[in-house]
Amino acid sequence: MRDWIEPLGLVTGPAVSNSGLPLQGGPLRFLLARRSGVVMPAEAVPEPWRGRLTTRPPDFAGLPDPGRPLVMGIVNVTPDSFSGDGLAADQARAIAQGEAMREAGADILDIGGESTRPGAEPVPPEEEMRRILPVIRALALIAPVSVDTRNAATMAAALVAGARIVNDVTALRHDPEALRVVAEAAAPVILMHMPTTDPRSMQAHTGYRDAALEVAGFLADRVEALEAAGIPRVRIAVDPGIGFGKTLAGNLALVDRLPLLAGIGCPILLGASRKGFLGRIAGVPEAGRRLAPSLAVALAGAGRGAAILRVHDVAETVQALRVWQASLSGDMPPAGR
């Protein structure tokens, strides 16, 4: 297992502005750090770790920093989304949903045509493209668009259609051509942890000794593989893959220890909206009724260094983040996205 230094004791606010070290150059500061089970003051973190943990990554996909996590709105052009919001192949409804999300404050619209819920059957790239390309063409005119796909042919077609970002739940492992497509397009990419490359088998692989450390190590390895293929770290974001081959305890550990991923030096995406573990904790079996627990985990992620939040409920998340942002500074956040 890799050597890691894990930020601990996160704080924020004017009273602690000179305490500890800044986490990825943001408003959060960490007072302590842990290495091989030993806790040290943050000021004792050695180089190069200090630089990795405190340096702010470049703006992902060229999107300006709004002083809060970017909000990525989910547009599922699928008939079998776990969250109950799948729009099948109804492109008009998907476009309308994306327009409403953008109006509500979404910074990115994430468009997918294949469900990756546990046990989901794969969708051929031809059908995936039929579902999403008209939606991407329309929504790319009003917002930065990411394409949620495992398939290289879909990635290539989506980028031509106007998508700016590739979001792959398999971290570019499912399709041998995916690395080439992303490298040649010079596209920003989001790498997610999933223990397999197939949603039908991922829940059979949840036996981690330390879920947070193993996920961090996997993502660090994938970032290095992409760099070797000609995709620079400045174009990469990382996602721990909440709900993808994880137990309830594993999901909670990943949220709690999200700052661990700061050592990779990439923006961190958290996608926990409406997930099943939230329903189990809150006692809400229906995914579409998990707004309150989704907001709770979004704010927990924001308070642990998430740079991007992938959510179903954009308007409510933006409102919650504005209050969170104001609570950090004591001032009204600037208007707009």
C-alpha positions as a Markdown table, in Angstrom:
| # | Residue | x | y | z |
|---|---|---|---|---|
| 1 | Met | 0.0 | 0.0 | 0.0 |
| 2 | Arg | 1.2 | 3.5 | -0.8 |
| 3 | Asp | 2.6 | 5.9 | 1.7 |
| 4 | Trp | 0.0 | 8.6 | 2.5 |
| 5 | Ile | -0.3 | 11.7 | 4.6 |
| 6 | Glu | -3.9 | 12.3 | 5.6 |
| 7 | Pro | -5.1 | 15.8 | 6.6 |
| 8 | Leu | -7.0 | 15.8 | 9.9 |
| 9 | Gly | -8.7 | 18.4 | 12.1 |
| 10 | Leu | -10.3 | 20.6 | 9.4 |
| 11 | Val | -11.3 | 24.1 | 10.5 |
| 12 | Thr | -12.4 | 27.3 | 8.7 |
| 13 | Gly | -13.2 | 30.9 | 9.4 |
| 14 | Pro | -11.3 | 34.1 | 10.1 |
| 15 | Ala | -10.3 | 33.0 | 13.7 |
| 16 | Val | -8.2 | 30.2 | 12.3 |
| 17 | Ser | -6.9 | 31.8 | 9.2 |
| 18 | Asn | -3.3 | 31.5 | 10.4 |
| 19 | Ser | -3.6 | 28.1 | 11.9 |
| 20 | Gly | -2.5 | 24.8 | 10.3 |
| 21 | Leu | -2.2 | 24.6 | 6.5 |
| 22 | Pro | -4.7 | 25.3 | 3.7 |
| 23 | Leu | -6.3 | 22.2 | 2.1 |
| 24 | Gln | -5.7 | 22.5 | -1.6 |
| 25 | Gly | -5.4 | 26.3 | -1.3 |
| 26 | Gly | -9.1 | 26.7 | -0.3 |
| 27 | Pro | -10.9 | 28.0 | 2.8 |
| 28 | Leu | -10.5 | 24.8 | 4.7 |
| 29 | Arg | -7.4 | 24.4 | 6.9 |
| 30 | Phe | -6.1 | 21.2 | 8.5 |
| 31 | Leu | -4.4 | 21.4 | 11.9 |
| 32 | Leu | -3.1 | 17.8 | 12.0 |
| 33 | Ala | -2.0 | 15.1 | 9.7 |
| 34 | Arg | -1.5 | 11.3 | 10.0 |
| 35 | Arg | 1.2 | 9.2 | 8.4 |
| 36 | Ser | 1.5 | 5.4 | 9.0 |
| 37 | Gly | -0.7 | 5.8 | 12.1 |
| 38 | Val | 1.3 | 8.6 | 13.6 |
| 39 | Val | -0.4 | 12.0 | 14.1 |
| 40 | Met | 1.7 | 15.2 | 13.6 |
| 41 | Pro | 1.0 | 18.9 | 13.6 |
| 42 | Ala | 0.2 | 20.1 | 10.1 |
| 43 | Glu | 3.2 | 22.3 | 10.1 |
| 44 | Ala | 5.4 | 19.2 | 10.4 |
| 45 | Val | 4.2 | 17.8 | 7.1 |
| 46 | Pro | 7.3 | 17.4 | 4.9 |
| 47 | Glu | 7.8 | 18.2 | 1.2 |
| 48 | Pro | 6.7 | 17.1 | -1.3 |
| 49 | Trp | 3.5 | 16.2 | 0.6 |
| 50 | Arg | 3.1 | 19.8 | 1.9 |
| 51 | Gly | 3.0 | 21.1 | -1.6 |
| 52 | Arg | 0.6 | 18.4 | -2.8 |
| 53 | Leu | -1.8 | 18.9 | 0.0 |
| 54 | Thr | -1.8 | 22.7 | 0.1 |
| 55 | Thr | -1.6 | 23.7 | -3.6 |
| 56 | Arg | -4.8 | 24.6 | -5.3 |
| 57 | Pro | -5.4 | 22.6 | -8.4 |
| 58 | Pro | -6.0 | 24.6 | -11.6 |
| 59 | Asp | -9.6 | 25.4 | -12.4 |
| 60 | Phe | -11.1 | 22.2 | -13.7 |
| 61 | Ala | -12.2 | 22.3 | -17.4 |
| 62 | Gly | -11.4 | 26.1 | -17.3 |
| 63 | Leu | -14.4 | 26.7 | -15.1 |
| 64 | Pro | -13.9 | 29.7 | -12.7 |
| 65 | Asp | -13.9 | 29.1 | -9.0 |
| 66 | Pro | -17.2 | 30.3 | -7.5 |
| 67 | Gly | -16.0 | 30.2 | -3.9 |
| 68 | Arg | -17.9 | 27.0 | -3.3 |
| 69 | Pro | -17.9 | 23.5 | -4.9 |
| 70 | Leu | -19.0 | 23.4 | -8.5 |
| 71 | Val | -22.5 | 21.9 | -8.8 |
| 72 | Met | -22.9 | 19.2 | -11.5 |
| 73 | Gly | -26.5 | 18.5 | -12.4 |
| 74 | Ile | -27.4 | 14.9 | -13.4 |
| 75 | Val | -29.4 | 14.4 | -16.6 |
| 76 | Asn | -30.2 | 10.7 | -16.9 |
| 77 | Val | -31.5 | 9.8 | -20.4 |
| 78 | Thr | -32.2 | 6.2 | -19.3 |
| 79 | Pro | -35.3 | 4.1 | -18.5 |
| 80 | Asp | -33.7 | 2.5 | -15.4 |
| 81 | Ser | -32.0 | 5.1 | -13.3 |
| 82 | Phe | -31.7 | 4.0 | -9.6 |
| 83 | Ser | -32.9 | 7.5 | -8.5 |
| 84 | Gly | -36.2 | 7.4 | -10.2 |
| 85 | Asp | -35.4 | 10.4 | -12.5 |
| 86 | Gly | -34.6 | 8.5 | -15.7 |
| 87 | Leu | -36.1 | 10.1 | -18.8 |
| 88 | Ala | -35.8 | 7.1 | -21.1 |
| 89 | Ala | -35.1 | 8.4 | -24.6 |
| 90 | Asp | -37.3 | 11.4 | -24.3 |
| 91 | Gln | -34.8 | 14.0 | -25.4 |
| 92 | Ala | -37.2 | 16.9 | -25.2 |
| 93 | Arg | -37.8 | 16.3 | -21.4 |
| 94 | Ala | -34.0 | 15.7 | -20.9 |
| 95 | Ile | -33.2 | 19.1 | -22.6 |
| 96 | Ala | -35.9 | 20.8 | -20.5 |
| 97 | Gln | -34.5 | 19.3 | -17.3 |
| 98 | Gly | -31.0 | 20.4 | -18.2 |
| 99 | Glu | -32.2 | 23.9 | -19.0 |
| 100 | Ala | -34.0 | 24.1 | -15.6 |
| 101 | Met | -30.9 | 22.9 | -13.8 |
| 102 | Arg | -28.7 | 25.5 | -15.5 |
| 103 | Glu | -31.2 | 28.2 | -14.6 |
| 104 | Ala | -31.1 | 26.9 | -11.0 |
| 105 | Gly | -27.4 | 27.4 | -10.8 |
| 106 | Ala | -25.7 | 24.2 | -12.2 |
| 107 | Asp | -22.1 | 24.8 | -13.3 |
| 108 | Ile | -21.9 | 21.6 | -15.3 |
| 109 | Leu | -24.6 | 19.3 | -16.8 |
| 110 | Asp | -23.7 | 15.6 | -16.7 |
| 111 | Ile | -25.5 | 13.6 | -19.4 |
| 112 | Gly | -25.6 | 9.8 | -19.4 |
| 113 | Gly | -27.5 | 7.2 | -21.5 |
| 114 | Glu | -26.5 | 4.1 | -19.5 |
| 115 | Ser | -27.5 | 3.3 | -16.0 |
| 116 | Thr | -24.6 | 2.2 | -13.8 |
| 117 | Arg | -26.7 | 1.2 | -10.8 |
| 118 | Pro | -25.8 | -2.1 | -9.1 |
| 119 | Gly | -26.7 | -4.9 | -11.4 |
| 120 | Ala | -27.6 | -2.7 | -14.4 |
| 121 | Glu | -27.4 | -4.3 | -17.9 |
| 122 | Pro | -25.0 | -2.7 | -20.3 |
| 123 | Val | -26.3 | -0.5 | -23.1 |
| 124 | Pro | -24.7 | -0.8 | -26.6 |
| 125 | Pro | -22.8 | 2.4 | -27.6 |
| 126 | Glu | -25.1 | 2.9 | -30.6 |
| 127 | Glu | -28.2 | 3.1 | -28.4 |
| 128 | Glu | -26.3 | 5.2 | -25.8 |
| 129 | Met | -25.4 | 7.7 | -28.5 |
| 130 | Arg | -28.9 | 7.7 | -29.9 |
| 131 | Arg | -30.2 | 8.7 | -26.5 |
| 132 | Ile | -27.8 | 11.4 | -25.5 |
| 133 | Leu | -26.3 | 13.1 | -28.6 |
| 134 | Pro | -29.3 | 15.3 | -29.3 |
| 135 | Val | -29.4 | 16.3 | -25.7 |
| 136 | Ile | -25.7 | 17.1 | -25.6 |
| 137 | Arg | -26.0 | 19.2 | -28.8 |
| 138 | Ala | -28.8 | 21.3 | -27.3 |
| 139 | Leu | -27.4 | 21.7 | -23.7 |
| 140 | Ala | -23.8 | 22.4 | -24.8 |
| 141 | Leu | -25.2 | 25.7 | -26.2 |
| 142 | Ile | -26.0 | 26.9 | -22.7 |
| 143 | Ala | -23.7 | 25.1 | -20.2 |
| 144 | Pro | -20.5 | 23.1 | -19.9 |
| 145 | Val | -21.5 | 19.5 | -20.5 |
| 146 | Ser | -19.9 | 16.3 | -19.3 |
| 147 | Val | -20.7 | 12.9 | -20.9 |
| 148 | Asp | -21.2 | 10.0 | -18.4 |
| 149 | Thr | -20.0 | 7.0 | -20.4 |
| 150 | Arg | -17.7 | 4.0 | -20.3 |
| 151 | Asn | -17.5 | 3.7 | -24.1 |
| 152 | Ala | -14.8 | 5.3 | -26.2 |
| 153 | Ala | -17.1 | 5.6 | -29.3 |
| 154 | Thr | -19.6 | 7.5 | -27.2 |
| 155 | Met | -16.9 | 9.7 | -25.7 |
| 156 | Ala | -15.7 | 10.6 | -29.1 |
| 157 | Ala | -19.1 | 11.3 | -30.5 |
| 158 | Ala | -20.1 | 13.3 | -27.5 |
| 159 | Leu | -17.0 | 15.5 | -27.6 |
| 160 | Val | -17.8 | 16.3 | -31.3 |
| 161 | Ala | -21.4 | 17.1 | -30.3 |
| 162 | Gly | -20.2 | 19.7 | -27.8 |
| 163 | Ala | -19.4 | 17.9 | -24.6 |
| 164 | Arg | -16.3 | 19.3 | -22.8 |
| 165 | Ile | -15.7 | 16.7 | -20.1 |
| 166 | Val | -15.5 | 12.9 | -20.0 |
| 167 | Asn | -16.9 | 11.3 | -16.8 |
| 168 | Asp | -16.1 | 7.6 | -16.7 |
| 169 | Val | -17.1 | 5.4 | -13.8 |
| 170 | Thr | -14.4 | 2.9 | -14.7 |
| 171 | Ala | -11.6 | 5.5 | -14.8 |
| 172 | Leu | -10.9 | 4.8 | -18.5 |
| 173 | Arg | -10.4 | 1.0 | -17.9 |
| 174 | His | -13.6 | -0.5 | -19.6 |
| 175 | Asp | -12.7 | 0.4 | -23.2 |
| 176 | Pro | -9.2 | 0.0 | -24.5 |
| 177 | Glu | -9.7 | 3.0 | -26.8 |
| 178 | Ala | -10.8 | 5.4 | -24.1 |
| 179 | Leu | -7.3 | 6.6 | -23.1 |
| 180 | Arg | -6.5 | 7.4 | -26.8 |
| 181 | Val | -9.8 | 9.3 | -27.3 |
| 182 | Val | -9.4 | 11.5 | -24.2 |
| 183 | Ala | -5.7 | 12.2 | -24.9 |
| 184 | Glu | -6.3 | 13.1 | -28.6 |
| 185 | Ala | -9.2 | 15.3 | -27.7 |
| 186 | Ala | -7.3 | 17.0 | -24.9 |
| 187 | Ala | -10.5 | 16.7 | -22.9 |
| 188 | Pro | -10.7 | 17.1 | -19.1 |
| 189 | Val | -11.7 | 13.8 | -17.5 |
| 190 | Ile | -13.2 | 12.5 | -14.2 |
| 191 | Leu | -11.8 | 9.2 | -12.9 |
| 192 | Met | -14.0 | 7.3 | -10.6 |
| 193 | His | -13.2 | 4.3 | -8.4 |
| 194 | Met | -15.1 | 1.1 | -9.0 |
| 195 | Pro | -13.6 | -2.3 | -8.1 |
| 196 | Thr | -14.6 | -3.8 | -11.5 |
| 197 | Thr | -15.5 | -2.3 | -14.9 |
| 198 | Asp | -19.1 | -3.8 | -14.9 |
| 199 | Pro | -21.9 | -2.6 | -12.6 |
| 200 | Arg | -23.3 | -6.2 | -12.6 |
| 201 | Ser | -20.3 | -7.5 | -10.6 |
| 202 | Met | -19.1 | -4.5 | -8.5 |
| 203 | Gln | -21.1 | -5.3 | -5.3 |
| 204 | Ala | -19.3 | -8.7 | -5.1 |
| 205 | His | -16.1 | -6.8 | -4.4 |
| 206 | Thr | -16.6 | -4.8 | -1.2 |
| 207 | Gly | -14.0 | -6.4 | 1.1 |
| 208 | Tyr | -11.5 | -3.6 | 1.7 |
| 209 | Arg | -9.0 | -3.6 | 4.6 |
| 210 | Asp | -9.1 | 0.2 | 4.5 |
| 211 | Ala | -11.5 | 1.5 | 1.9 |
| 212 | Ala | -10.3 | 5.1 | 2.0 |
| 213 | Leu | -6.6 | 4.2 | 1.6 |
| 214 | Glu | -7.3 | 1.6 | -1.1 |
| 215 | Val | -9.5 | 3.9 | -3.1 |
| 216 | Ala | -6.9 | 6.7 | -2.8 |
| 217 | Gly | -4.2 | 4.3 | -4.0 |
| 218 | Phe | -6.3 | 3.2 | -7.0 |
| 219 | Leu | -7.0 | 6.7 | -8.1 |
| 220 | Ala | -3.4 | 7.8 | -7.7 |
| 221 | Asp | -2.4 | 4.8 | -9.9 |
| 222 | Arg | -5.0 | 5.8 | -12.5 |
| 223 | Val | -3.8 | 9.4 | -12.6 |
| 224 | Glu | -0.2 | 8.1 | -13.2 |
| 225 | Ala | -1.4 | 5.8 | -16.0 |
| 226 | Leu | -3.2 | 8.7 | -17.7 |
| 227 | Glu | -0.1 | 10.9 | -17.4 |
| 228 | Ala | 1.9 | 8.2 | -19.0 |
| 229 | Ala | -0.7 | 8.2 | -21.9 |
| 230 | Gly | -0.3 | 11.9 | -22.4 |
| 231 | Ile | -3.1 | 13.2 | -20.3 |
| 232 | Pro | -1.7 | 15.8 | -17.8 |
| 233 | Arg | -2.8 | 15.9 | -14.2 |
| 234 | Val | -4.2 | 19.4 | -14.6 |
| 235 | Arg | -7.0 | 17.9 | -16.8 |
| 236 | Ile | -8.0 | 15.2 | -14.3 |
| 237 | Ala | -10.5 | 15.2 | -11.4 |
| 238 | Val | -11.0 | 12.2 | -9.1 |
| 239 | Asp | -14.1 | 10.6 | -7.6 |
| 240 | Pro | -14.1 | 8.0 | -4.8 |
| 241 | Gly | -17.1 | 6.2 | -6.3 |
| 242 | Ile | -19.7 | 6.4 | -3.5 |
| 243 | Gly | -22.0 | 3.4 | -3.8 |
| 244 | Phe | -19.9 | 1.6 | -6.5 |
| 245 | Gly | -18.7 | -1.6 | -4.9 |
| 246 | Lys | -18.9 | -0.2 | -1.3 |
| 247 | Thr | -20.6 | -1.1 | 1.9 |
| 248 | Leu | -22.5 | 1.4 | 4.0 |
| 249 | Ala | -19.4 | 1.6 | 6.3 |
| 250 | Gly | -17.1 | 2.0 | 3.3 |
| 251 | Asn | -19.2 | 4.8 | 1.9 |
| 252 | Leu | -19.2 | 6.7 | 5.2 |
| 253 | Ala | -15.5 | 6.2 | 5.6 |
| 254 | Leu | -14.9 | 7.7 | 2.1 |
| 255 | Val | -17.0 | 10.8 | 2.9 |
| 256 | Asp | -15.4 | 11.3 | 6.3 |
| 257 | Arg | -11.9 | 10.8 | 4.9 |
| 258 | Leu | -12.3 | 12.7 | 1.7 |
| 259 | Pro | -9.3 | 15.0 | 2.4 |
| 260 | Leu | -7.1 | 12.0 | 1.9 |
| 261 | Leu | -7.6 | 12.4 | -1.8 |
| 262 | Ala | -6.1 | 15.9 | -1.8 |
| 263 | Gly | -2.7 | 14.2 | -1.8 |
| 264 | Ile | -3.3 | 13.2 | -5.5 |
| 265 | Gly | -3.3 | 16.9 | -6.5 |
| 266 | Cys | -6.5 | 16.9 | -8.5 |
| 267 | Pro | -10.0 | 18.4 | -7.8 |
| 268 | Ile | -12.2 | 16.0 | -5.9 |
| 269 | Leu | -15.7 | 15.1 | -7.0 |
| 270 | Leu | -18.3 | 13.7 | -4.6 |
| 271 | Gly | -21.3 | 12.0 | -6.1 |
| 272 | Ala | -23.5 | 10.7 | -3.2 |
| 273 | Ser | -26.9 | 12.2 | -4.2 |
| 274 | Arg | -29.9 | 10.0 | -3.4 |
| 275 | Lys | -27.6 | 6.9 | -2.9 |
| 276 | Gly | -28.9 | 3.8 | -1.2 |
| 277 | Phe | -26.7 | 4.2 | 1.9 |
| 278 | Leu | -28.4 | 7.6 | 2.6 |
| 279 | Gly | -31.8 | 5.9 | 2.4 |
| 280 | Arg | -30.7 | 3.2 | 4.9 |
| 281 | Ile | -29.3 | 5.8 | 7.4 |
| 282 | Ala | -32.3 | 8.2 | 7.1 |
| 283 | Gly | -35.0 | 5.5 | 6.7 |
| 284 | Val | -36.1 | 6.7 | 3.3 |
| 285 | Pro | -36.4 | 3.7 | 0.9 |
| 286 | Glu | -37.6 | 5.8 | -2.1 |
| 287 | Ala | -34.6 | 7.3 | -3.9 |
| 288 | Gly | -36.6 | 10.3 | -5.1 |
| 289 | Arg | -37.4 | 11.3 | -1.5 |
| 290 | Arg | -33.8 | 11.5 | -0.3 |
| 291 | Leu | -33.4 | 15.3 | -0.7 |
| 292 | Ala | -32.6 | 16.0 | 3.0 |
| 293 | Pro | -30.0 | 13.3 | 3.3 |
| 294 | Ser | -28.5 | 14.3 | -0.1 |
| 295 | Leu | -28.1 | 17.9 | 1.1 |
| 296 | Ala | -26.5 | 16.6 | 4.3 |
| 297 | Val | -23.9 | 14.6 | 2.5 |
| 298 | Ala | -23.3 | 17.4 | 0.0 |
| 299 | Leu | -22.5 | 19.8 | 2.8 |
| 300 | Ala | -20.3 | 17.2 | 4.5 |
| 301 | Gly | -18.4 | 16.9 | 1.3 |
| 302 | Ala | -18.1 | 20.6 | 0.9 |
| 303 | Gly | -16.7 | 20.8 | 4.4 |
| 304 | Arg | -14.1 | 18.1 | 3.6 |
| 305 | Gly | -12.7 | 19.6 | 0.4 |
| 306 | Ala | -15.0 | 18.4 | -2.4 |
| 307 | Ala | -14.5 | 20.7 | -5.5 |
| 308 | Ile | -17.4 | 19.3 | -7.4 |
| 309 | Leu | -20.7 | 17.9 | -6.2 |
| 310 | Arg | -22.7 | 15.7 | -8.6 |
| 311 | Val | -26.4 | 16.0 | -7.7 |
| 312 | His | -29.9 | 15.4 | -8.8 |
| 313 | Asp | -31.4 | 18.4 | -6.8 |
| 314 | Val | -29.6 | 21.4 | -8.2 |
| 315 | Ala | -31.7 | 24.3 | -6.9 |
| 316 | Glu | -31.7 | 23.0 | -3.3 |
| 317 | Thr | -28.0 | 22.2 | -3.4 |
| 318 | Val | -27.1 | 25.6 | -4.7 |
| 319 | Gln | -29.2 | 27.2 | -2.0 |
| 320 | Ala | -27.6 | 25.1 | 0.7 |
| 321 | Leu | -24.1 | 25.9 | -0.6 |
| 322 | Arg | -24.8 | 29.7 | -0.6 |
| 323 | Val | -25.7 | 29.5 | 3.1 |
| 324 | Trp | -22.6 | 27.3 | 3.7 |
| 325 | Gln | -20.4 | 29.8 | 1.8 |
| 326 | Ala | -21.8 | 32.7 | 3.8 |
| 327 | Ser | -21.2 | 30.9 | 7.1 |
| 328 | Leu | -17.5 | 30.5 | 6.2 |
| 329 | Ser | -17.0 | 34.2 | 5.5 |
| 330 | Gly | -19.7 | 36.0 | 7.4 |
| 331 | Asp | -20.6 | 37.8 | 4.2 |
| 332 | Met | -23.2 | 37.4 | 1.5 |
| 333 | Pro | -21.7 | 35.3 | -1.4 |
| 334 | Pro | -21.6 | 37.0 | -4.8 |
| 335 | Ala | -24.6 | 36.6 | -7.0 |
| 336 | Gly | -24.6 | 34.2 | -10.0 |
| 337 | Arg | -23.1 | 30.8 | -10.5 |
